[in-house]
Amino acid sequence: MIRPDIKNLNDLNDYLTALEDRLAVLEQEDRTIKGAINEVNHNLQTNNQPADLPTTGLLSRNFFTRAFSVW
């Protein structure tokens, strides 16, 4: 990270404010990503398939379902 050119208290205050803003944005992105991951995990646990894949027996975790789908 580039060291800021802080010459007085106002520069320091501006720099810290910018860092706090960046941190708030990163925390929001982190919450968004974690929410998306939790949603995908929930869909995998309830449907045994990701939400963006078609509903087909070929993707089932059950061997017999997959076998009869191919048959």
Secondary structure as UniProt FT lines:
FT   HELIX           9..47
FT   TURN            51..52
FT   HELIX           57..59
FT   HELIX           63..70
//
